[in-house]
Amino acid sequence: MYNIAIIGGGCMGVASAVEIQKLLGDKVTVTIFAEKFTPDTTSDVAAGLWEPYLLGDTKPEDLMKFGLGTYNYLIQLWREGKAKEAGISLIPVINLVEGGDDELPIWLPITLGYSKLTPNHLESFNKQLGRQFKFGFSFISFTWEARRFLPYLMKHFFDNGGKTVQRRIDSFDELSNFDLIVNCTGLGAKEMLQDSLLTPIRGQIRRVKAPWQYTCYLIDYEKEDSCYIIPNFESVVLGGTKQKSFDVTLNESDKNRFEGHLEKLVPSLKNTEVVGDFVGLRPYRTKVRIEQEFWKTKDGKLVKVVHNYGHGGSGISLSVGCGQETAQLVKNILEVDKSKL
Ligand SMILES: Cc1cc2nc3c(=O)[nH]c(=O)nc-3n(C[C@H](O)[C@H](O)[C@H](O)COP(=O)(O)OP(=O)(O)OC[C@H]3O[C@@H](n4cnc5c(N)ncnc54)[C@H](O)[C@@H]3O)c2cc1C
């Protein structure tokens, strides 16, 4: 029996924990250590749209593998009739691009149905919004809401014998009695490991009550001044800023940027009841980090560590795929010492 410690209770920590339990069953006991659990993590702020982006130079084949792992998992739960309890909605998405690249994203064929917008379609958006969209595409995707799916996954985790400890960890040394540590600290890895490749990308969003809004709109999603409308179960997310900043306080001018052009796009959103404004810091890294390391503690002990952090604006979209990759790495490392497996 191996004792595995996971640091991090956001989507990456919890998805990795569940995937490790699935792959290694009763050969492991898994404990999640985290300073914050749901509903207080960055993952809980996210709108949860499956659309990979803000991933730096992460290899396209990795992005496809991790994105597909999550998308397939969501289709499976949805087909099994677990959409409500697991927080999954199937939604149509319209993605409009004013400048830059006019190539369809490589991940688009993963989705259930997609097409390029026709010139007529683009023209009607341009008239409505007074913009110059040159390119756009639509596809069918999912939203997966952390405030619903984290409790859902945690239940499975506990049912499979998992444990949690709410506590800050400043160094892997503190957990050196475990057989292996999985690091899913998101932006927390910046301070813990002095990882200079990690940058906070601040997102401020507004949630409004608009149960009649089913379509998701993304405008210049990749750019800093992008905006989007992402319907969730109980509210619709209007967003969202992308500033390099550690500031988690609400900014008044960011609140007002939703009025105007998002309401032009969907006029029925005017004067909707505001549920609240929220801020989160996306853990952007020049490249998602999933790899193993042997960590040397201060007293010279070598501890096995698997890292899984730095998923930028796509943590929810990649969570299950990255959890599966992490679980496989954990298995490979432990197989070196087969006596306990
Ligand atoms: C406004 C906004 C909208 C977003 N929308 C989407 C979207 O639509 N789709 C999508 O796929 N992604 C979206 N994202 C991105 C997504 O939220 C992140 O990529 C994801 O939450 C990262 O998950 P994580 O588990 O790595 O980090 P987190 O959710 O931040 O979890 C990190 C965990 O580690 C713990 N921790 C950190 N340091 C320590 C320490 N030293 N000791 C103990 N515990 C520690 C924390 O307490 C927490 O439990 C959005 C983000 C924001 C801010």
PDBQT file of the ligand as one rigid body, heavy atoms in Angstrom, charges set to zero:
ROOT
HETATM    1  C1  LIG A 401     -12.357  34.534 -14.236  1.00  0.00    +0.000 C 
HETATM    2  C2  LIG A 401     -11.862  33.159 -14.643  1.00  0.00    +0.000 A 
HETATM    3  C3  LIG A 401     -12.571  32.439 -15.581  1.00  0.00    +0.000 A 
HETATM    4  C4  LIG A 401     -12.117  31.179 -15.979  1.00  0.00    +0.000 A 
HETATM    5  N1  LIG A 401     -12.870  30.474 -16.892  1.00  0.00    +0.000 NA
HETATM    6  C5  LIG A 401     -12.435  29.255 -17.285  1.00  0.00    +0.000 A 
HETATM    7  C6  LIG A 401     -13.216  28.497 -18.202  1.00  0.00    +0.000 A 
HETATM    8  O1  LIG A 401     -14.299  28.928 -18.646  1.00  0.00    +0.000 OA
HETATM    9  N2  LIG A 401     -12.743  27.270 -18.593  1.00  0.00    +0.000 N 
HETATM   10  C7  LIG A 401     -11.555  26.762 -18.114  1.00  0.00    +0.000 A 
HETATM   11  O2  LIG A 401     -11.179  25.652 -18.508  1.00  0.00    +0.000 OA
HETATM   12  N3  LIG A 401     -10.808  27.458 -17.221  1.00  0.00    +0.000 NA
HETATM   13  C8  LIG A 401     -11.210  28.691 -16.807  1.00  0.00    +0.000 A 
HETATM   14  N4  LIG A 401     -10.450  29.409 -15.915  1.00  0.00    +0.000 N 
HETATM   15  C9  LIG A 401      -9.122  28.891 -15.525  1.00  0.00    +0.000 C 
HETATM   16  C10 LIG A 401      -9.227  27.900 -14.381  1.00  0.00    +0.000 C 
HETATM   17  O3  LIG A 401     -10.011  28.444 -13.350  1.00  0.00    +0.000 OA
HETATM   18  C11 LIG A 401      -7.822  27.571 -13.845  1.00  0.00    +0.000 C 
HETATM   19  O4  LIG A 401      -6.987  27.148 -14.897  1.00  0.00    +0.000 OA
HETATM   20  C12 LIG A 401      -7.953  26.424 -12.826  1.00  0.00    +0.000 C 
HETATM   21  O5  LIG A 401      -8.804  26.829 -11.787  1.00  0.00    +0.000 OA
HETATM   22  C13 LIG A 401      -6.609  25.999 -12.261  1.00  0.00    +0.000 C 
HETATM   23  O6  LIG A 401      -6.896  24.933 -11.380  1.00  0.00    +0.000 OA
HETATM   24  P1  LIG A 401      -5.870  24.459 -10.269  1.00  0.00    +0.000 P 
HETATM   25  O7  LIG A 401      -6.503  23.333  -9.549  1.00  0.00    +0.000 OA
HETATM   26  O8  LIG A 401      -4.525  24.285 -10.892  1.00  0.00    +0.000 OA
HETATM   27  O9  LIG A 401      -5.720  25.744  -9.311  1.00  0.00    +0.000 OA
HETATM   28  P2  LIG A 401      -6.664  26.297  -8.148  1.00  0.00    +0.000 P 
HETATM   29  O10 LIG A 401      -8.091  26.165  -8.467  1.00  0.00    +0.000 OA
HETATM   30  O11 LIG A 401      -6.139  27.671  -7.865  1.00  0.00    +0.000 OA
HETATM   31  O12 LIG A 401      -6.333  25.367  -6.935  1.00  0.00    +0.000 OA
HETATM   32  C14 LIG A 401      -5.065  25.416  -6.295  1.00  0.00    +0.000 C 
HETATM   33  C15 LIG A 401      -5.177  24.679  -4.987  1.00  0.00    +0.000 C 
HETATM   34  O13 LIG A 401      -3.894  24.604  -4.386  1.00  0.00    +0.000 OA
HETATM   35  C16 LIG A 401      -3.970  25.077  -3.055  1.00  0.00    +0.000 C 
HETATM   36  N5  LIG A 401      -2.654  25.622  -2.698  1.00  0.00    +0.000 N 
HETATM   37  C17 LIG A 401      -1.886  26.478  -3.403  1.00  0.00    +0.000 A 
HETATM   38  N6  LIG A 401      -0.731  26.694  -2.762  1.00  0.00    +0.000 NA
HETATM   39  C18 LIG A 401      -0.788  25.945  -1.623  1.00  0.00    +0.000 A 
HETATM   40  C19 LIG A 401       0.109  25.730  -0.548  1.00  0.00    +0.000 A 
HETATM   41  N7  LIG A 401       1.308  26.319  -0.481  1.00  0.00    +0.000 N 
HETATM   42  N8  LIG A 401      -0.268  24.899   0.461  1.00  0.00    +0.000 NA
HETATM   43  C20 LIG A 401      -1.464  24.273   0.435  1.00  0.00    +0.000 A 
HETATM   44  N9  LIG A 401      -2.350  24.445  -0.565  1.00  0.00    +0.000 NA
HETATM   45  C21 LIG A 401      -2.004  25.262  -1.577  1.00  0.00    +0.000 A 
HETATM   46  C22 LIG A 401      -5.079  26.097  -3.076  1.00  0.00    +0.000 C 
HETATM   47  O14 LIG A 401      -5.558  26.360  -1.768  1.00  0.00    +0.000 OA
HETATM   48  C23 LIG A 401      -6.078  25.355  -3.956  1.00  0.00    +0.000 C 
HETATM   49  O15 LIG A 401      -6.745  24.377  -3.212  1.00  0.00    +0.000 OA
HETATM   50  C24 LIG A 401     -10.899  30.654 -15.455  1.00  0.00    +0.000 A 
HETATM   51  C25 LIG A 401     -10.210  31.375 -14.484  1.00  0.00    +0.000 A 
HETATM   52  C26 LIG A 401     -10.675  32.610 -14.076  1.00  0.00    +0.000 A 
HETATM   53  C27 LIG A 401      -9.912  33.364 -13.024  1.00  0.00    +0.000 C 
ENDROOT
TORSDOF 0
